[in-house]
Amino acid sequence: MAETPESLVLEHLGPIRTDIAVLRTDMREVKERLGILEQQYASLSRRIDLVYERVERIEKRLELTPAP
């Protein structure tokens, strides 16, 4: 006897829900990792800014910058 359309839909719905659950888990992990990368980038950017400021001060003391 042939399956009814309802049972075919339910048969396919289960694996689709499982796939969606796996994708949600993966997306959470990706978002967490992206957040960590953003924090590290911001920290590195701040450190580079501080180094740049220090280099500017050193250049001024050594009179390596052009006069205004």
One Martini backbone bead per residue (centre of mass of N, CA, C, O) as a GRO file, in nm:
protein
   68
    1MET     BB    1   0.098   0.035   0.021
    2ALA     BB    2   0.073   0.358   0.000
    3GLU     BB    3   0.173   0.642   0.107
    4THR     BB    4   0.094   0.913   0.258
    5PRO     BB    5   0.153   1.245   0.242
    6GLU     BB    6   0.190   1.289   0.545
    7SER     BB    7   0.417   1.075   0.595
    8LEU     BB    8   0.620   1.199   0.397
    9VAL     BB    9   0.652   1.468   0.536
   10LEU     BB   10   0.739   1.354   0.814
   11GLU     BB   11   0.987   1.202   0.708
   12HIS     BB   12   1.135   1.476   0.614
   13LEU     BB   13   1.120   1.659   0.869
   14GLY     BB   14   1.321   1.531   1.062
   15PRO     BB   15   1.593   1.581   0.906
   16ILE     BB   16   1.555   1.885   0.883
   17ARG     BB   17   1.562   1.947   1.186
   18THR     BB   18   1.841   1.833   1.235
   19ASP     BB   19   1.994   2.020   1.044
   20ILE     BB   20   1.912   2.283   1.185
   21ALA     BB   21   2.040   2.219   1.457
   22VAL     BB   22   2.328   2.201   1.350
   23LEU     BB   23   2.341   2.489   1.233
   24ARG     BB   24   2.297   2.638   1.498
   25THR     BB   25   2.547   2.535   1.639
   26ASP     BB   26   2.749   2.640   1.432
   27MET     BB   27   2.670   2.941   1.452
   28ARG     BB   28   2.746   2.983   1.743
   29GLU     BB   29   3.044   2.917   1.705
   30VAL     BB   30   3.105   3.134   1.496
   31LYS     BB   31   3.022   3.377   1.670
   32GLU     BB   32   3.223   3.332   1.896
   33ARG     BB   33   3.480   3.341   1.722
   34LEU     BB   34   3.429   3.623   1.607
   35GLY     BB   35   3.431   3.771   1.876
   36ILE     BB   36   3.723   3.702   1.945
   37LEU     BB   37   3.850   3.835   1.696
   38GLU     BB   38   3.747   4.121   1.754
   39GLN     BB   39   3.894   4.155   2.024
   40GLN     BB   40   4.181   4.109   1.917
   41TYR     BB   41   4.180   4.339   1.714
   42ALA     BB   42   4.129   4.570   1.911
   43SER     BB   43   4.380   4.521   2.080
   44LEU     BB   44   4.588   4.550   1.852
   45SER     BB   45   4.507   4.834   1.765
   46ARG     BB   46   4.578   4.973   2.030
   47ARG     BB   47   4.877   4.892   2.032
   48ILE     BB   48   4.953   5.031   1.767
   49ASP     BB   49   4.878   5.315   1.856
   50LEU     BB   50   5.085   5.330   2.085
   51VAL     BB   51   5.335   5.290   1.909
   52TYR     BB   52   5.292   5.531   1.726
   53GLU     BB   53   5.310   5.745   1.948
   54ARG     BB   54   5.596   5.674   2.038
   55VAL     BB   55   5.736   5.726   1.769
   56GLU     BB   56   5.661   6.023   1.748
   57ARG     BB   57   5.811   6.115   2.003
   58ILE     BB   58   6.089   6.021   1.915
   59GLU     BB   59   6.108   6.191   1.657
   60LYS     BB   60   6.088   6.463   1.801
   61ARG     BB   61   6.338   6.434   1.982
   62LEU     BB   62   6.526   6.373   1.713
   63GLU     BB   63   6.434   6.551   1.477
   64LEU     BB   64   6.270   6.371   1.227
   65THR     BB   65   6.067   6.582   1.179
   66PRO     BB   66   5.911   6.806   1.015
   67ALA     BB   67   5.862   7.121   0.999
   68PRO     BB   68   5.575   7.335   1.026
   0.00000   0.00000   0.00000
